[in-house]
């Protein structure tokens, strides 16, 4: 990754329960947050119409929700710490 990419798309370290699906979802979540931030800034600057910004964020949310379902994050009640209490 170049310095420019690291500046534009910073990644935070993951401190949660280390499982492959959690790591992938965390990366997706960070990407979602970055894109929402850019869309909000563009809308605030008047570069994107409010309705267009809403539609873009709604589509990003749909994609994030779908990735959570596909990765089955939090849906393994019999594995490790995920047991229902």
Secondary structure, 3 states (H helix, E strand, C coil): CCHHHHHHCCCCCCCCCCCHHHHHHHHHHHHHHHHHHHHHHHHHCCCCCHHHHHHHHHHHHHHHHHHHHHHCCCCCCCCHHHCCC
